[in-house]
Amino acid sequence: MIALGVVLVIIGVGSFVLPMFGYPIAVFDGYQPWVGIIIAAVGLITVLFGARRRIATPSVIDTAD
C-alpha cells in the first residue's frame, strides 16, 4: 500500500513539475495542474494510511528453536 502511494506521489509531482521544464505528459495535458495535485494528494494519503496500518499491525516474533 505504501509502494502504491509513493508511485502516485511521483506521478502526481512529475505531472505537475515536468510541464514547467517543457516536457508535458500528454495524458494529463488538458487538465493541468489540478490532476497532478490530486494524484499527489491521493498518493500522500495512501502513504499515510499505509504507514499507520503498518504501525498498528502487531508483529509476531518466533523464538522457537
N, C-alpha and C positions, 0 to 999 in steps of 0.2 A: 504494500500500500504506500509505503514511503517512497519507493522507487518510482511508482506511477506519478506521485505528486512532484517529485524532482523533475521528471521528464516534462510534465505540464508547465512547471515554472520556467524551465529552459526554453520551451517552445513559446510560451507567452512573452517572456522578456526578449527573446530573439525576434519575434514578430513585431515587437514594439520598437526595438533598437535598430534592427537592420535597415529599415527604410530610411533612417536618418543618415546612413552611410551610403545610400544609393543601391541597396540590394533588397528590393521589396519581395515579400513572399506572395506569389500570385494568388494563392487560395484566399488569403485574407485581405487582398488589395482594396476592395471596396468598403471594408468595414473597419479600417484602422482609425484610430489607435485603440478603440474600445474592445475589439476582440482580443488583442494582446493583453490588455489589462484584466479582462475577465478570465482568460485562460490562466494567467499567472496567479490571480486570486484563488481560483478553484484549486490550482496546484498547491498553493501555500496552505489552504485549509485542509487539503488531503494530507499533506506532510504533518501538520499539527495534530490532526486526529490520529494518524498512524503512529506518531511518537507517543501520544497519550495512551493509545491502546497497547503499545509495546511495553510501556512502563507499568501499566495496570495488570498485565498478564503475569501471573506468578511463574517463575521458572522452577523446574524440578531438577535437583542435583542428585544423581545416583552415585552413592558412595559404596555400593556393594562390591566386594572383591570376587 
